[in-house]
């Protein structure tokens, strides 16, 4: 009888419910099922240096490392991470990123090109201008033909090519 009692005790495990702050007795199977994913996740985090949970506190693990007091940065580095060089200067990886915002000169050049393009569009024949406007509205050639009342697709292609060639010629100093 005592052997049976010992076997029941060895099969009984406890799970800590962090939200309720209490221990719950469960079978060995339930215990293993509950901690299988948690232990795998914790081990993966430990391999990357993000979890430094001591063995006597592992029952607290709920796979929410960002709120855990045992969480470390590990091998995840951010752009704000600073390093110190040999001269003692602190430098962030963010300092090495190229600034891709356009400069004042680039903005002025683009504005001048746009103004010229709008002015040169007025010099096109009315059909060429209308085709360019509809293309800027992302209309297909078939839709443009329908809107302009042209039945042949080749006519639209010809007029589009003619308008683009004229614009290319007028803007050759800019492009």
C-alpha positions in Angstrom: 0.0 0.0 0.0 2.8 2.4 0.8 4.4 1.6 -2.5 1.2 2.7 -4.3 1.2 5.9 -2.3 4.8 6.6 -3.2 4.0 6.0 -6.8 1.1 8.5 -6.7 3.4 11.1 -5.0 6.0 10.7 -7.7 3.3 11.2 -10.4 2.0 14.3 -8.8 3.6 17.6 -9.8 2.8 21.3 -9.1 2.3 24.1 -11.6 2.6 27.7 -10.4 -0.2 29.9 -11.8 1.5 33.3 -11.9 -1.7 35.3 -12.4 -3.4 33.7 -9.4 -0.2 33.5 -7.3 -0.9 29.9 -6.3 0.3 26.3 -6.9 -1.9 23.7 -8.4 -1.4 19.9 -8.2 -1.4 18.1 -11.5 -0.5 14.8 -12.9 3.0 14.2 -14.4 1.5 14.1 -17.9 -0.3 17.5 -17.4 2.9 18.9 -15.9 5.0 17.8 -18.9 2.4 19.1 -21.4 2.2 22.4 -19.6 6.0 23.0 -19.4 7.0 21.5 -22.8 6.6 24.7 -24.8 7.7 26.9 -21.9 10.9 25.0 -21.4 11.6 24.9 -25.2 11.1 28.6 -25.5 13.1 29.4 -22.3 16.0 27.2 -23.6 15.9 29.0 -27.0 16.0 32.4 -25.2 18.9 31.2 -23.0 20.9 30.1 -26.1 20.6 33.7 -27.4 21.5 35.2 -24.0 18.1 36.8 -23.6 17.0 34.7 -20.5 19.1 34.5 -17.4 16.4 33.0 -15.2 17.9 31.0 -12.3 16.9 27.4 -11.9 15.0 28.1 -8.6 12.8 30.7 -10.4 12.0 28.8 -13.6 8.4 28.2 -12.4 7.8 31.9 -13.0 8.4 31.6 -16.7 5.3 32.3 -18.8 7.1 32.9 -22.1 6.7 36.7 -21.8 10.3 37.6 -21.8 9.8 41.3 -22.3 8.1 41.7 -18.9 10.3 39.2 -17.1 12.8 40.6 -14.6 15.3 38.1 -15.8 15.3 39.3 -19.4 18.5 40.6 -21.0 19.2 42.0 -24.5 21.3 39.0 -25.5 22.3 38.9 -29.2 19.4 41.3 -30.2 20.9 44.7 -30.7 19.1 47.8 -31.6 20.3 50.8 -33.6 20.5 52.7 -30.4 23.1 50.3 -29.0 26.2 52.2 -28.2 29.8 50.9 -28.4 32.9 52.5 -27.1 35.9 52.7 -29.4 39.6 52.6 -28.3 39.6 56.4 -27.8 36.7 56.2 -25.4 34.2 57.8 -27.8 30.7 56.3 -27.6 29.1 55.7 -31.0 25.7 54.4 -31.9 24.9 52.3 -35.0 22.3 54.9 -35.8 25.1 57.4 -36.3 26.4 55.4 -39.3 23.0 55.3 -41.2 22.9 57.4 -44.3 20.5 60.2 -44.3 18.2 59.6 -47.2 16.1 62.8 -46.9 16.4 65.0 -50.0 18.6 68.1 -49.7 17.4 71.6 -50.6 19.2 71.5 -53.9 17.5 68.2 -54.9 14.1 69.6 -53.9 14.7 72.7 -56.0 15.8 70.7 -59.0 12.8 68.4 -58.8 10.5 71.5 -58.4 12.1 73.1 -61.5 11.7 69.9 -63.5 8.0 69.6 -62.4 7.3 73.2 -63.4 9.0 72.7 -66.7 7.1 69.5 -67.3 3.7 71.2 -66.6 4.7 74.1 -68.9 5.8 71.8 -71.7 2.6 69.7 -71.4 0.7 72.8 -72.5 2.8 72.9 -75.7 1.6 69.4 -76.6 -1.3 68.8 -78.8 -4.6 68.4 -76.9 -4.8 64.6 -77.4 -1.2 64.1 -76.2 -1.9 66.2 -73.1 -5.1 64.3 -72.4 -3.3 60.9 -72.8 -0.6 62.1 -70.3 -3.2 63.2 -67.8 -5.0 59.9 -68.0 -1.8 57.9 -67.7 -1.0 59.9 -64.5 -4.4 58.8 -63.2 -3.2 55.2 -63.8 -5.7 54.5 -66.6 -4.9 51.6 -68.9 -4.5 52.2 -72.7 -7.8 50.4 -73.2 -9.5 52.7 -70.7 -7.9 55.8 -72.3 -9.1 54.7 -75.8 -12.6 54.3 -74.4 -12.6 57.7 -72.6 -11.3 59.5 -75.7 -13.7 57.6 -78.0 -10.9 56.0 -80.1 -11.7 52.5 -81.3 -8.3 51.3 -82.3 -5.7 50.5 -79.7 -2.9 51.2 -82.2 -4.0 54.8 -82.5 -3.6 55.3 -78.7 -0.2 53.7 -78.8 0.9 56.0 -81.6 -0.4 59.1 -79.9 1.2 58.1 -76.6 4.5 57.5 -78.3 4.3 60.8 -80.2 3.5 62.7 -76.9 6.3 61.0 -75.0 8.8 61.7 -77.9 7.7 65.3 -77.9 8.1 65.6 -74.1 11.5 63.9 -74.3 12.6 66.4 -76.9 11.3 69.4 -75.0 12.9 68.2 -71.7 16.2 66.9 -73.1 18.1 69.6 -71.1 16.6 68.3 -67.8 16.8 64.6 -68.2 
